[in-house]
Amino acid sequence: MLSIDNFEEGGEGMDEQQAPCVLLYHMQSRIYTAISDRSNVLKENSKQIEQQFKWVNEATDKSFHMDLGDRCYEVTAVPFQQDSILIYMFPHNRGELYLSMEHEKMLRLQQHQLFELAKSKMISQGAIQSLIEDICETISSVMDSDRVSIWLFNEKNTVLNCQYSYNRHTNEEYFSEWTLELKDLPMYFEQILNKRFFVVEDVMADQRVSGLKQMDFYQRDKIHSLLDTPIVLSTGIKGVLCCESFSKRKWSELNQAIVGTFVDMISFLFERLQRIELEEEIRKLAYVNQLTGLSNHHAFLELVNEEMLKMDPNEKGFMVYLKLDQFTNIQDVLGHSGGDEVIIHTANRMQELFYHNGILGHIGFDHFAIFLSTTNDHLTADSIEQMTNQLLQPMYVMRQEVYMTHSYGVSIYPDHGKDAKSCLQTAQIALNMGRKRNIRNVKAIFTDDMLTVMADDLNVEMNLRRALDLDEFELYYQPQIDCQSGKVIGFESLIRWNHPERGLVSPVEFINLAESTGLIIPIGEWVITQAFQQLEKWNVNKQVEFTLSVNISPRHFLDVRLYDFLKQSLETYQVNPKNLNIEITENVAMEGLTQVQYRMSKLHELGITVSIDDFGTGFSAFQYLQHFPVQGIKIDRQFIRDIAENEKSMGITKTIIDLGKMMKLNIISEGVETVEQWEILKKLGCPQLQGYYFSKPMPLKEIENWLNQYQH
């Protein structure tokens, strides 16, 4: 079987009238170029050829006979590159000798395979490898090349890695680890990176490839000649296609043109593959959480919507919105890297639990979502709880044993939502409603009345904003008493809402909502301003130097603006900072160790004292005294209520008082309602008291009259 070379070299000594003519037609410029025309067919018959070849602009394969003068030619036209057509013309009686129709069919088939695969959106590495094998075999046959291989560069173009090699004589295929390195073959790399074709007729004599002679894969087959063509992409040179001969040979321009056509098509194929890989990477960025590899919020909703469309009318689905409890505390202790490990451990456990029977998403910082569909009643809220309880197992992070709890809300499809988004929203509403009652271990199922409560909360929120604007808030004051003498030494300020329709509203009904909406910040600033104004009035009027305690919510206490606001207030009002006491709950300490320590130290710089309210109710209350620079504690009323009857309450109270004195803290007991309780606390050595026995909280206008009537 003859190769392409036979078009130019195989006819030595023959009659020129019997030699083939090979033309290249450029469709855009409409110019014919003679690649091989020893009998001057184009020169002598240019007008006739142009007249008979009008169809070539169709750029389709055609074969026919054509008469030129006294000679008959067998003509075959094949599309070549993007805007060119290769035309073969053979004297009729010699056509079979110079053109192998088998090769022509092979070439056209290969072009079609490449084109179809390049169009496909399902290109894979496997498909590429299979096509590489076919290409190498085809080129080897068409080019009469003994070995054909494809090599790819690394990112820096300093190493070539052999992807595939085909030996025509043995039909051997190599998927080897052969490599070529720039440091060993600098001249070879320079040629590949700067030339369209690199032609070597004698490997042994050519200094540009002298290093190849030592390579095992060249030694084993005794390579003597090679034609290497770079695979060029829009991003640069991807690799090289190598045609190798075991004997010395010349590589014609037609050889180079044919190989160049294959390489251009391979380049297009690799370009398409790179684009698909880039699109896949973009898709991952758009649909996958980069930390856990789980579907993100957008992808999760899409997957659930697709699942819902497949479900039968009698099927129900459970949407679970899950949040890790107090994750910021863990992150403060372990750092961001440790926090990431906790999230990853949690995601892995959830995959083990729900991968085969549900859809899982990592939809936020420490937020996860799960959708579970069922055709029976086996999956219930209780079974969901049993599965999620497996997340409570300790995990080992940064050499520490970490216990994480979680809270979740559940909604049911289609009862509580007709699509993924609405079900996720109702599950989140259930979680949020549950977290208003408890901070941790919340397990709540959505009910329709939650929407009513949410609507009421929204109405309250709007009214809260109006109350700020219309100055509907008012401070009430409850006296604080020296335990030994009974003398009034200060007050605690307590906010009330003078609602135009509902009358006086307790903070229990609106503080949590204000906290969750952020309105607690302006409300807290209003309270602080009122407290400073009242302290200044007492100072100017030369009354007793009372102290005034103000309750600050966790969100407000940790707000970065609090320090500047207090500092500005001290500069505005004539107030001794030691007379202002900021009361925080133990929950503040749970928000983040570092943050709370920093905020307390900054307030201490201003001379303002900080006390822990409701002390003793938290499971780690005493640890807070060790870590936080507080100046006072207020013993919770639950220990005072039955102190006269319950020895345990008395013991706990005594312990707190003794501990506070040892740490030089100011101690106040709240909830004192009887003289008996007062006497017991006096014996226990409690410094200060507060409670209904002395007075209920009262508006400012009643304080002076109460002071005049108060007897101790």
C-alpha positions in Angstrom: 0.0 0.0 0.0 1.5 3.3 -1.0 1.8 6.4 1.2 1.3 10.1 0.5 5.0 10.3 -0.4 4.3 8.3 -3.5 2.6 11.3 -5.0 6.0 13.0 -5.3 8.7 10.3 -4.9 7.1 7.1 -6.2 7.1 8.3 -9.8 10.8 8.8 -10.4 11.7 7.7 -14.0 8.1 7.5 -15.2 6.6 9.5 -18.1 5.6 13.0 -16.8 2.4 12.6 -18.7 1.5 9.8 -16.3 2.4 11.7 -13.1 -0.4 12.8 -10.7 -1.4 16.4 -10.1 -2.2 17.6 -6.6 -3.9 21.0 -6.2 -4.8 23.0 -3.2 -7.8 25.3 -3.6 -8.4 28.3 -1.2 -12.1 29.0 -1.2 -11.9 32.5 0.2 -9.3 33.8 -2.3 -10.4 31.4 -5.1 -6.8 30.6 -5.9 -5.4 27.2 -7.0 -1.9 26.2 -5.8 0.0 23.3 -7.4 1.4 21.1 -4.7 2.6 18.5 -7.2 2.2 19.2 -10.9 5.1 17.7 -12.9 3.1 17.5 -16.1 1.9 21.2 -15.8 -1.8 20.3 -15.8 -2.8 23.5 -13.9 -0.6 25.8 -16.0 -1.9 24.4 -19.3 -5.5 24.0 -18.4 -6.2 26.7 -15.7 -9.3 28.2 -17.3 -10.9 24.8 -18.1 -10.1 23.6 -14.5 -11.7 26.7 -13.0 -14.8 26.3 -15.2 -15.2 22.6 -14.2 -14.4 23.1 -10.5 -17.1 25.7 -9.8 -18.7 23.3 -7.3 -15.7 23.3 -5.0 -17.1 26.1 -3.0 -19.6 23.6 -1.6 -16.6 22.1 0.4 -17.9 18.5 0.1 -16.1 15.3 -0.9 -16.5 14.6 -4.6 -15.0 12.0 -7.0 -15.5 12.1 -10.8 -13.8 11.8 -14.2 -12.7 14.9 -16.2 -11.3 15.2 -19.7 -8.6 17.8 -20.3 -7.6 17.9 -24.0 -6.6 14.4 -25.0 -6.2 13.1 -21.5 -8.7 11.7 -19.0 -8.2 12.2 -15.3 -9.8 10.6 -12.2 -10.4 13.5 -9.8 -11.0 13.3 -6.0 -11.6 16.5 -3.9 -11.4 16.3 -0.1 -12.0 19.2 2.4 -8.7 20.3 3.8 -8.4 22.6 6.9 -11.1 25.2 7.4 -11.2 27.0 4.0 -9.3 24.8 1.6 -9.9 21.8 -0.6 -7.3 19.2 -1.6 -7.7 18.0 -5.2 -6.1 14.9 -6.5 -5.9 14.4 -10.4 -4.7 11.1 -11.8 -4.3 9.9 -15.3 -7.1 7.4 -15.7 -4.9 4.4 -16.4 -2.7 5.0 -13.4 -5.2 6.2 -10.8 -5.3 3.1 -8.7 -1.5 3.0 -8.5 -1.3 6.4 -6.8 -4.4 6.7 -4.8 -5.5 4.2 -2.2 -9.2 4.6 -1.9 -8.9 2.8 1.4 -6.7 5.6 2.7 -9.1 8.2 1.4 -12.0 6.6 3.2 -9.9 6.2 6.4 -9.0 9.9 6.3 -12.6 11.0 5.7 -13.8 8.7 8.5 -11.2 10.0 10.9 -12.3 13.6 10.1 -15.9 12.7 10.7 -15.1 11.0 14.0 -13.1 14.0 15.2 -15.8 16.4 14.1 -18.6 14.5 15.9 -16.6 14.1 19.1 -15.6 17.8 19.1 -19.2 18.8 18.9 -20.2 16.5 21.7 -20.7 18.0 25.2 -19.9 14.6 26.7 -16.2 14.5 25.8 -14.3 12.6 28.5 -10.7 11.6 29.1 -11.7 8.0 28.0 -13.2 9.2 24.7 -10.1 11.3 24.1 -7.8 8.3 24.8 -9.7 6.1 22.4 -9.6 8.7 19.7 -5.9 9.2 20.2 -5.4 5.5 19.5 -7.4 5.7 16.3 -5.6 8.8 15.1 -2.2 7.4 15.7 -3.1 4.2 13.7 -4.6 6.2 10.9 -1.6 8.6 10.6 0.8 5.7 10.7 -1.0 4.0 7.8 -1.5 7.1 5.7 2.0 8.6 6.3 3.7 5.2 6.1 5.1 6.0 9.5 6.6 3.2 11.6 5.7 4.7 15.0 3.3 7.5 15.9 2.9 9.0 19.4 1.3 12.0 21.2 3.0 13.9 23.9 1.6 16.6 26.2 3.4 19.4 28.0 3.3 20.2 31.7 2.1 23.7 32.7 5.5 25.3 32.4 6.4 23.6 29.1 9.5 22.0 30.7 8.4 18.4 30.5 6.7 16.3 27.8 4.8 13.3 28.9 4.0 10.5 26.4 0.2 9.9 26.4 0.1 7.1 23.7 2.5 5.5 21.2 1.6 3.1 18.4 4.0 0.8 16.5 2.7 -0.1 13.1 4.8 -3.2 12.6 4.0 -4.9 15.8 0.6 -3.3 16.5 2.0 -2.6 19.9 0.3 0.2 21.9 2.2 2.0 24.7 0.6 3.9 27.6 3.9 4.7 29.1 5.5 6.9 31.6 8.1 8.2 29.1 9.1 11.8 29.6 11.3 14.3 27.9 12.7 17.2 29.9 13.9 20.6 28.8 17.1 20.4 30.7 18.1 17.3 28.7 16.9 18.4 25.2 17.0 22.3 25.1 17.3 22.5 21.3 14.5 20.0 20.7 12.2 21.9 23.0 13.1 25.2 21.3 12.2 23.7 17.9 8.8 22.3 19.2 7.9 25.6 20.9 8.8 27.8 17.9 8.3 25.9 14.7 5.1 24.7 12.9 6.9 21.5 11.8 10.1 20.0 13.1 11.6 17.7 10.4 14.6 15.5 11.1 15.8 13.1 8.3 18.7 11.6 10.3 18.4 11.5 14.0 22.0 10.2 14.4 23.5 13.2 12.6 21.2 16.0 13.6 22.6 17.9 16.7 19.2 19.3 17.6 18.1 15.9 18.8 21.3 14.5 19.9 19.9 13.8 23.4 17.2 11.6 22.0 19.7 9.0 21.0 20.2 8.1 24.6 16.5 7.7 25.4 15.2 4.2 25.9 12.1 4.6 23.8 14.2 5.8 20.8 16.8 3.1 21.3 14.4 0.2 21.4 13.0 0.8 17.9 16.1 2.5 16.4 14.4 5.7 15.2 16.2 7.3 12.3 13.8 10.0 11.0 11.0 12.0 12.5 8.4 14.6 11.7 7.1 16.4 14.9 4.2 18.8 14.8 3.2 21.0 17.8 -0.4 20.8 19.1 -1.3 24.4 19.5 -4.3 25.7 21.5 -5.5 29.2 22.1 -3.7 29.1 25.5 -0.4 28.0 24.0 1.3 24.9 22.9 -0.3 21.8 24.5 2.0 19.1 23.2 3.4 17.4 20.0 2.4 14.7 17.5 5.4 12.6 16.5 5.7 10.6 13.3 8.8 8.4 13.4 10.5 6.2 10.9 12.9 3.3 11.6 14.8 4.1 8.4 16.1 7.3 6.9 13.5 9.1 4.8 12.6 12.5 3.5 9.4 14.2 4.8 7.7 16.1 1.9 5.7 19.2 2.2 2.6 17.2 1.4 3.5 15.0 4.4 3.7 18.0 6.6 0.4 19.4 5.2 -1.5 16.2 5.9 -0.1 15.8 9.4 -0.8 19.5 10.0 -4.4 18.8 9.2 -4.7 16.0 11.7 -2.9 18.1 14.4 -5.2 21.1 13.8 -8.2 18.8 14.3 -6.6 17.3 17.4 -5.9 20.9 18.7 -9.6 21.7 18.2 -10.6 18.6 20.1 -8.3 19.4 23.0 -9.6 23.0 23.0 -13.1 21.7 23.3 -12.0 19.4 26.1 -10.4 22.3 28.0 -13.5 24.4 27.6 -15.7 21.6 28.9 -13.3 21.1 31.9 -13.5 24.9 32.5 -17.2 24.8 32.3 -17.3 21.9 34.8 -15.1 23.9 37.1 -17.3 26.9 36.9 -20.3 24.7 37.4 -18.7 23.3 40.6 -18.0 26.9 41.8 -21.7 27.8 41.1 -23.2 24.6 42.5 -20.9 23.1 45.0 -19.8 24.3 48.4 -16.0 24.5 48.2 -15.3 23.5 51.8 -17.5 20.3 52.0 -18.1 19.4 48.4 -21.9 19.3 49.1 -24.5 21.0 46.9 -24.8 24.7 47.8 -28.0 26.5 48.3 -28.8 27.0 44.6 -27.9 23.5 43.6 -29.8 21.9 46.5 -33.0 23.7 45.5 -32.6 22.5 41.9 -32.1 18.9 42.9 -35.0 18.9 45.3 -37.3 20.4 42.7 -36.3 17.7 40.3 -37.0 15.0 42.9 -40.4 16.6 43.7 -41.4 16.3 40.1 -40.7 12.5 40.2 -42.7 11.9 43.3 -46.1 10.2 43.2 -49.2 12.2 44.5 -49.3 10.0 47.6 -45.7 10.6 48.5 -44.6 13.0 51.1 -41.2 14.6 51.7 -39.5 15.9 54.8 -37.4 19.1 54.5 -34.9 19.5 57.3 -33.2 22.9 58.0 -30.3 22.1 60.4 -27.9 24.5 62.1 -25.0 23.7 64.4 -25.4 25.2 67.8 -23.0 28.0 68.9 -20.5 27.2 66.2 -18.8 30.6 66.6 -17.7 29.6 70.1 -16.0 26.5 68.8 -14.3 28.6 66.1 -13.1 31.1 68.7 -11.4 28.2 70.6 -10.1 26.1 67.7 -9.5 28.9 65.2 -10.9 29.1 61.6 -9.0 26.0 60.5 -10.4 24.0 63.4 -13.9 25.4 62.7 -13.5 24.2 59.1 -12.6 20.7 60.3 -15.7 20.6 62.4 -17.9 21.6 59.4 -16.1 19.0 57.2 -16.6 16.2 59.9 -20.2 17.1 60.2 -20.7 17.1 56.4 -19.1 13.7 56.1 -21.3 12.2 58.8 -24.4 13.7 57.1 -23.3 12.1 53.8 -23.0 8.7 55.5 -26.5 9.2 57.0 -28.4 10.6 54.1 -26.5 10.1 50.9 -28.5 7.0 49.8 -32.0 8.1 50.9 -32.0 11.8 50.6 -30.6 15.0 49.1 -28.1 16.9 51.2 -26.9 20.5 50.9 -24.5 22.8 52.7 -26.5 26.0 52.3 -24.6 28.4 54.5 -21.8 29.0 57.1 -23.0 26.4 59.6 -26.3 25.6 58.0 -27.3 22.4 56.3 -30.5 21.2 54.5 -31.8 17.7 53.9 -34.7 16.5 51.8 -36.1 13.0 52.4 -38.9 11.5 50.4 -40.8 8.4 51.4 -43.7 6.3 50.0 -44.6 4.9 53.4 -44.9 5.9 57.0 -41.6 4.5 58.2 -39.9 7.9 57.9 -41.3 10.1 60.7 -40.1 13.1 62.7 -38.9 10.6 65.3 -36.9 8.6 62.8 -35.3 11.8 61.6 -34.3 12.7 65.2 -32.8 9.2 65.6 -30.7 9.7 62.5 -29.5 13.2 63.3 -28.7 12.1 66.9 -25.8 10.2 65.4 -24.2 13.6 64.6 -23.8 14.1 68.4 -20.9 11.6 68.6 -17.7 13.3 69.6 -15.2 14.3 66.9 -11.5 14.7 67.2 -10.3 18.1 65.9 -6.8 19.5 66.4 -6.1 16.8 69.0 -9.2 17.8 71.0 -12.4 15.9 71.6 -15.2 18.2 70.4 -18.9 17.7 71.1 -21.3 19.5 68.8 -25.1 19.9 69.2 -27.5 21.0 66.6 -30.9 22.4 66.1 -33.3 21.8 63.2 -36.7 22.6 61.9 -38.8 20.3 59.7 -41.5 21.0 57.1 -43.5 18.5 55.1 -44.0 18.5 51.3 -46.5 19.2 49.9 -48.4 20.2 53.1 -46.2 23.1 54.0 -44.8 24.1 50.5 -45.3 23.3 46.9 -41.7 23.5 45.9 -38.2 23.3 47.4 -37.8 27.0 48.2 -41.1 27.3 50.1 -40.5 24.0 52.0 -37.0 25.2 53.0 -38.5 28.5 54.1 -41.1 26.9 56.3 -38.5 24.5 57.8 -36.4 27.6 58.7 -39.4 29.3 60.2 -39.9 26.2 62.4 -36.3 26.4 63.5 -36.4 30.1 64.2 -39.6 29.8 66.2 -38.0 27.0 68.2 -34.9 28.9 68.9 -36.9 31.7 70.5 -37.6 29.3 73.3 -34.2 27.5 73.5 -30.8 28.2 72.2 -29.6 24.6 71.8 -31.0 21.2 70.8 -34.1 22.7 69.1 -36.3 20.2 67.2 -39.3 21.9 65.7 -41.9 20.9 63.2 -43.7 23.6 61.2 -47.3 24.3 62.0 -49.6 26.8 60.2 -50.0 28.9 63.3 -46.2 29.8 63.1 -47.1 32.0 60.1 -49.6 33.8 62.3 -46.9 34.2 65.0 -44.5 35.4 62.4 -47.0 37.9 61.0 -47.6 39.1 64.6 -43.8 39.5 65.1 -43.6 41.5 61.9 -46.3 43.7 63.1 -44.5 44.1 66.5 -41.3 44.9 64.7 -43.0 47.7 62.6 -44.5 49.0 65.8 -41.1 48.9 67.5 -39.6 51.1 64.8 -42.5 53.5 65.2 -42.1 53.4 69.0 -38.5 54.6 68.7 -39.5 57.4 66.4 -42.5 58.5 68.6 -40.6 58.2 71.9 -43.0 55.6 73.3 -40.4 53.8 75.4 -40.0 54.6 79.1 -37.5 53.6 81.8 -38.8 52.2 85.1 -36.5 52.0 88.1 -36.1 49.4 90.8 -34.2 50.3 94.0 -31.0 48.5 95.0 -30.4 48.3 98.8 -27.4 48.0 101.0 -28.1 44.7 102.8 -26.6 45.7 106.2 -28.0 49.2 106.6 -31.1 49.0 104.3 -30.0 52.3 102.6 -30.8 52.9 99.0 -27.6 52.9 97.0 -28.8 52.8 93.4 -31.3 51.6 90.9 -31.7 49.2 88.0 -33.3 50.7 84.9 -35.9 48.5 83.2 -37.4 49.4 79.8 -41.2 49.5 79.3 -43.2 50.2 76.1 -46.2 52.6 76.4 -48.1 51.1 73.5 -50.9 53.4 72.3 -53.4 50.5 72.1 -52.1 47.8 74.5 -50.9 50.1 77.3 -47.7 49.2 79.2 -45.9 46.3 77.5 -43.3 44.3 79.4 -39.9 43.8 77.7 -40.5 40.0 77.7 -42.9 40.6 74.8 -40.5 42.5 72.5 -36.8 42.2 73.5 -36.2 38.9 71.8 -37.8 40.2 68.6 -35.8 43.4 68.8 -32.6 41.3 69.3 -33.3 39.1 66.2 -34.1 42.1 64.0 -31.3 44.4 65.0 -33.6 47.0 66.6 -32.0 46.2 69.9 -29.0 48.4 69.0 -31.0 51.7 68.7 -33.2 50.7 71.6 -30.2 49.9 73.8 -28.6 53.3 72.8 -31.8 55.0 73.8 -31.7 53.3 77.2 -28.0 54.2 77.8 -28.7 57.9 76.9 -31.6 58.0 79.3 -29.4 56.5 82.0 -26.7 59.1 81.5 -29.2 61.9 81.6 -30.7 60.7 84.9 -27.2 60.1 86.5 -26.3 63.7 85.5 -29.5 65.1 87.0 -28.9 63.3 90.3 -25.3 64.7 90.3 -26.3 68.3 89.5 -29.1 68.3 92.1 -26.5 67.2 94.7 -28.6 64.2 95.6 -27.0 61.0 96.9 -24.6 59.6 94.4 -26.7 56.7 93.2 -25.5 54.0 90.9 -27.6 53.0 87.9 -27.5 49.5 86.3 -28.4 49.1 82.6 -29.2 45.8 80.9 -27.4 45.3 77.6 -28.4 42.5 75.2 -25.7 40.1 73.8 -26.0 41.5 70.3 -25.6 45.1 71.5 -22.7 44.2 73.9 -20.7 42.7 71.1 -21.5 45.5 68.6 -18.3 47.3 67.6 -20.1 50.7 68.0 -20.9 50.3 71.8 -17.4 51.4 73.0 -17.5 54.6 70.9 -21.1 55.3 72.0 -20.3 55.0 75.7 -17.2 57.1 75.3 -19.1 59.9 73.5 -21.8 59.8 76.2 -19.2 60.2 79.0 -17.9 63.2 77.2 -21.4 64.6 76.7 -22.7 64.2 80.3 -21.2 65.0 83.7 -21.3 61.5 85.0 -18.8 59.5 87.1 -18.3 56.3 85.0 -18.1 54.1 88.1 -21.8 54.9 88.8 -22.9 53.2 85.5 -23.1 49.4 85.7 -23.6 47.4 82.5 -25.5 44.1 83.2 -25.1 41.2 80.8 -26.4 37.7 80.9 -24.3 34.5 80.8 -25.4 34.0 77.2 -23.1 36.8 76.2 -20.1 34.8 77.2 -21.2 32.0 75.0 -21.0 34.2 71.9 -17.2 34.1 71.8 -14.5 34.1 74.4 -12.1 36.5 72.7 -14.7 39.0 71.7 -16.3 39.2 75.1 -12.9 39.5 76.9 -11.9 42.3 74.5 -15.2 44.2 75.0 -15.0 44.0 78.8 -11.5 45.2 78.9 -12.4 48.2 76.7 -15.3 49.1 79.0 -13.0 48.7 82.0 -10.7 51.3 80.4 -13.7 53.8 80.4 -14.2 53.1 84.1 -17.6 51.4 83.6 -18.3 48.3 85.6 -19.7 45.1 84.1 -21.8 42.6 86.0 -23.2 39.2 85.1 -27.0 39.1 85.5 -29.0 35.9 86.6 -25.7 34.4 87.8 -25.8 30.7 88.6 -28.4 29.6 86.0 -25.8 28.6 83.4 -24.1 25.2 83.5 -20.6 26.9 83.3 -21.3 30.1 85.3 -18.3 29.7 87.6 -15.9 29.3 84.6 -16.9 32.7 83.3 -15.6 34.3 86.5 -12.2 32.7 85.7 -12.1 34.0 82.1 -13.9 37.4 82.1 -12.9 40.6 83.9 -16.3 41.3 85.5 -16.7 43.5 88.6 -20.0 42.2 89.9 -22.6 39.3 89.8 -26.3 39.3 90.5 -27.6 36.1 92.1 -30.6 34.8 90.2 -34.0 35.0 91.9 -34.6 31.2 91.7 -32.1 30.7 94.5 -33.6 33.5 96.7 -37.2 32.4 96.2 -37.0 29.4 98.5 -33.8 30.2 100.4 -35.7 30.0 103.7 -37.1 26.5 103.0 -34.5 24.9 100.8 -31.0 24.1 102.2 -29.6 23.5 98.7 -30.6 27.0 97.6 -29.1 28.5 100.7 -25.9 26.5 100.2 -25.6 27.6 96.5 -26.3 31.2 97.5 -23.7 31.1 100.3 -21.1 29.6 97.9 -21.7 32.3 95.3 -21.4 35.0 98.0 -18.2 33.6 99.4 -16.7 33.1 95.9 -17.6 36.7 94.9 -16.1 38.1 98.1 -12.9 36.1 97.5 -12.7 37.5 94.0 -13.5 41.0 95.3 -16.7 41.3 93.2 -19.8 43.3 94.0 -22.7 41.0 94.8 -26.4 41.7 94.6 -29.3 39.3 95.3 -32.4 39.9 93.2 -36.0 38.7 93.9 -36.0 39.5 97.6 -39.7 39.5 98.6 -39.8 38.9 102.4 -38.0 40.2 105.4 -37.0 36.6 106.3 -35.1 36.4 103.0 -33.4 39.7 103.8 -32.3 38.5 107.2 -30.9 35.2 105.8 -28.9 37.1 103.1 -27.7 39.5 105.7 -26.3 36.6 107.8 -24.7 35.1 104.7 -22.9 38.4 104.1 -24.6 39.5 100.8 -23.7 43.2 100.2 -26.7 44.3 98.2 -30.3 43.4 97.6 -33.1 44.1 95.1 -36.7 42.9 95.0 -40.4 43.6 95.5 -40.0 43.6 99.3 -38.5 47.0 98.9 -40.3 48.2 95.7 -41.6 47.2 92.4 -40.0 49.0 89.4 -41.5 52.5 89.2 -41.5 55.4 86.7 -39.1 58.2 87.2 -41.8 60.6 88.5 -42.5 58.3 91.5 -38.9 57.9 92.7 -38.7 61.1 94.7 -42.0 60.4 96.5 -40.9 56.8 97.2 -37.6 58.0 98.6 -39.3 60.3 101.0 -41.6 57.6 102.2 -39.0 54.8 102.3 -37.9 53.7 105.8 -35.0 51.5 106.7 
